[in-house]
């Protein structure tokens, strides 16, 4: 069983909490992307990033001096968005750390796919960014099937805790009958499921923590997620979608 999650825009450098165990698998392709990004002028990169000057300028300056081999942080600790805050990997037990190393993968527009203790640097590049590189007119084409091949060399169930933007880098390449299970955290509004982005990110982080702490290796066991704010809904779930309803 493999679990996929999305990265976060907010990143930090932490060289003290945990050592780096591995190098990102597709670092040569990341180097290609870095060189391509450096070809863009400030106006072009700001447009690619869809952000303000306050965010774009320091990130543009950082891009010019980025070294993919220096000041590295383990991937799982490098992202500081809401999902990662609620996951709290810095206080995982040894068994939980080993679980995520074996089962959890972070999808990334810049690095492709990351194991928790791959060494990374802060970057800004979303998977859906309209970046052309070589013959590829976007990052989905650039990465092609490589991310899927790295994720499950032998077909196995994939638990999707990523956003649609990132899951789309995997789903076109699934083997026949390979289970791909979406985990949905939603509220019921007017008898319809409504996903609220912030709450969903919080719950995804908590779910990773639950899976790691309980050493979950069976899809059915995910239903026992014991979060005080969520309850599993059998009637709204299916073989390909497990739905948890917000209780407040």
N, C-alpha and C positions, 0 to 999 in steps of 0.2 A: 504494500500500500504506500502510495506517495501522496504528499499533501503539497499543494501549490498555494502561495500567497503572493500578493503584489508588493512592490517596494513602497517607500514613502518619499515625498519630495524633500522633507526635512532630513538632513543627515548631519552626523557629527564625527569627530575623530576621537577614538578611545583606544589607546595602545596599551592600557594598563590592566583592564579587567580580565581579558582572556587572551591567550596566544592565538596566532594565526596558524592554522594547520595545513592549509592548501592554497593553491593559486587558482583563480577562476579558469574554468576549462577553455573558454573561448577568448583568452586574453589577446590573441593576435587580431581577432575581429574587433575587439574593443579598441585596440590601437588604430585600426582603420577608421573607426567611427570618430575617434579623437582627432585624427588628422583631417577628416572631413569637416568636423565642427569648426576647426581652426581656420578653415577656408572661408567661413562665413564672416561677414562684417557685423558690426554691433547691431545695426538695424535688422539684418536678416536673422540673427540669433535671437533677438528679443521677440521677433515675430514667431519664430519657431517655438519659443518657450511660452508665449502668451502670458507675459508677466509685466510688471511695472519696472521702471528704471531702477527703483530701490532694490529690487531683487535681481534684475538683469545685469546691472553694472558690476557688482562684486562677483557674480557667477561668471561673467565674461572675462573679467580679470583673472579669476582662478583658472579658467580654461586654458589660458595662454601659458601657464606655468605648471600645469598638472603633470605629475609623474606617477605613472601607474604602478611603480615599484617602491615608492617611498611613503612613509607616514600612513601605513595601512591599518585598517580596522576590520575585525571579523564582521562579515556581512550582517549577521543577525543583530549586532550591536550598533552598526553604523546608521541604521534608520531610526529616526526618533519620532515618527508620526504616532497618531492615536493608537493604531493597531498594535504597534510595538510597545507602547507604554503599558497597554493592558496585558500584553503577553509577558512583560517583565522578564526577559531571558537572563538578565544579569543575576537573578536569584534562583535560577533553575538548579535542581539537584544534579548530581553527576549522571544519574540514570536518565533524567529528562534531557540533559545536554546530548547524551549519546543517542537518544531517541530522535531528536530533531536532526542531528547529523546524518542519521541513517534514512530518515523519512521525509524531512521538510526541504522544500526547494523554493527559492525566491526568484521570480521572473523579473527580468530587467531589460529595459530598452537598450541600455549601454553595455551591460555585461552578458546579456542573454539569459543565462540561468546560473544561480549561485547556490552553493552549499553554505550552511550556516557559518562555517569558519574559513571560508575563502576570504583572502585579504582584499579590501576594496578602498577606493578613495571617494570623497564626495563628488557627485556629478549631478547634472540636470538633463535628463533626456527620457521623456515618456515614450512608451511603446507606440502610441498612436501619433507621435510627432511626424509631420510631413517632411521627412528628410530623405532626399535622394542620395544614393551612394552607389557608384558604379552603374550597373544595369538595373539595380533595384530602385523602385520609385517610393518605397516606404520600408519601415523596419521589419514588418511582417515578411515581406519578400526577402529582405536581406538575411534574416535569420532562418527563413524557410523551415525545414523539418528538424534542424539541429537541436532545438530546445527539447522537442519531444523525444528525440533519440537519446539525449542525455538523461532525461527524466525517467524513462522506462525502457531501457534496452530490451528487456523482456516484458511483454504486456502485463500489467497489473492494475488493480483499481487505483484511480486518481481521485483524491478528495479535493474539490475546488473551493478554496477560501479566498481566491483572487477575484478581482473585478473582471467584468466582461472584456475590458480592454486587453487584459493580460491573458485571460483564458483563451482568447482567440488565437494566440500564438501556439496553442497546443491542440485544440479540438479538431482542426482539419486533418490531423495526422493519426488519429486514434486507430488502433488495430480493430478489425471486425469484432464486435461484441465485447470490446474492452470497457469495463465500467468507468464512467466519468460522472461523479456524484456532486451536484451543486449543493452547497450548504446555504440555506436562506434564513436570514434573521429579519423578521418583519413584524409590523404592527397590523392589526385588523382595523381598517377604517371603512365604514359603510359596507361591511362584509367583504371587503377586498383586501388583499395583502399589499401593504405599502412599506417599502424598504426606505428607511431613513439613514442616510449615508454615515453620519457620525456614530449613531447607535450600532450600525452594522460593523463598522470598523472596530469599535470597542469589543463587540461580541466575537469577531473573528480572532482577535488577539487572545481573548479569554478561552476560545475553543482550542487554539494551538496549545495553550498552557494545560488545559484539561487533557488533551490527547497525549501530551508528553508526560505529564505527571502520572497518568493512569496507564501508560504504555499500551495505548489502543492500537490493535493491529487488525481489527475486524470491523467492517463497515457497520454492522448492526449495533455494535457497542457504542457508536457515536450518538445514538439516540438517547443514551443515558447521561448526556451532558447536564451537569447539575448546577446550572447558573440560577441564582435567585430571581433574575428578571425574565427568564425565558422558559418556556415549556414546549416540549416536542409535540407536534401535531401530526398524529398518524393519518387523519382524514385528509389533510392538505399535502401530504408527502407522497412520494412515489419511489420506485426503484432508482430513479435517476435524480431525485431531489428530496432532500431532508429539510423540512420546514420547522423552524422554531419561532414561536409567537411571543412577542413582548407582552409582559403581564401588567404593565402600569399605564 
